[in-house]
Amino acid sequence: MKRFWLVLLSLGLVLAFSASAMAVDVQFSGSFYAAGIYLDKTNFIKADGTAGNNPSTAFFYQRLRVQTDFIVSPGLKFVTRFDALERIWGGNRSVPGTYYGATQWDAQSIGTRAENENIAFDLAYVEYASPIGLFKVGYQIDNSWATDFGNHSTGPTSGQINYMLPIGPFYLGAIYYKEGSLSGSAVKTYPAYVDNDSDKYVVYGIYNINKDINFGLLYSGSRVATYKVASPFAPPTTTGAMLYVNTLQPYVRAKIGPVYVEAEAWYMWGTYPAFEDGLLGRDVKLENIMGYVKAVVDLGPVYFGGTAAYISGDKPGTTEKLEGGVANGGIDWNPCLIMFNQDLTYWAGALPGYNGTTNASPMSNAWFGQGKVGVRPIPPLDINASLSYAAADQKPTGVDNSSYGWEADVTGTYKITNNLAYMLGVGYLFTGDYYKGTSSNNAVRDNYMLINKLTLTF
């Protein structure tokens, strides 16, 4: 009997040690913010004495973001991330729609706006550091490269197969993105659309000269067939169009002593080759250009610097060529508190002027310049002041002026602890005549906002 139990125990130990390892560690990270905004005017249209015009708005909003890493074994993990209770305090819930279309679009998530007001998962992927390189497969951060300029890493994620190979100071990589799919499936909502997919292919290389200087180059090629028939997902300007677009994105980042410099450029070219519903009956060439450079001199308690950016606009008279409208500054890049600010656009909406002119994020069709100076009187406190100017690269048909205006911003951020910070800011926009639209006689008014924000990271 003793021998029987010994054999049984031995078999149990063999099975236990030969079984697949369960997750040996779970790591959590994330952030929570709660913020309040007062916006003096929700539009730029001056209509003195008219009831209902030029209203102000004030509200609080918040978001919880939690990332969970399941460490299965050294070099192998599973990553998830969700956003929860992303909503205005006391505000009405969004009405869930029947499809993921324009009325339900959330610029900051792969989920709908209604889902994010409750809970929405954005990331779920496997990461494996193999002997031949790093593999990541699943829903991952999309459109994230080099600097914040042009990035949408806080926006919708996408299904990807991602590979990276480090070779000394070099990093080589390739990514396949499936950014949209209307192909046939058991859960297909629109049976009329066949192979209306959006695919992107990326290759890139990065070279680290040392820990302070690196540069790289990315190429992407996209085939966007989501709009090739009159799809409910298609923006009005592209209904019925196929899109082939290629992009080159070089960048450089360098820190030399107290000076930090980063720069990035985009060159996009391609075609809308098939207006299948006969809108034009000819190809439309695409050529968009944008560039960005930032320099900061950090002298310890005092720092100063400047930023310049350019995004090409579409020339009204060239109907067979699209020089702007595809490239934009991205929702990660928020140079001002009012102009082109993603938080303001997401929570308060775009700020309209006359004849369809609007201020919104992301920035497009613009020349932009900014100077800033900051001081840290004590280590936890950072006070920053900036002055910015922006103007349209191309004036839309009938718009008389290109100036978006001048903006002065002052912010102060105090680190209560290493993980908890409080920010207080004020922005004042001297509204430009661009928002007068088709008549220089239209009157516009300046705008200002106040913001305070408590941010917890963990």
Summary of the structure (lengths in Angstrom):
residues: 458
radius of gyration: 25.2
end to end distance: 55.5
largest distance: 103.2
contacts: 1419
relative contact order: 0.11
helix: 9%
strand: 50%
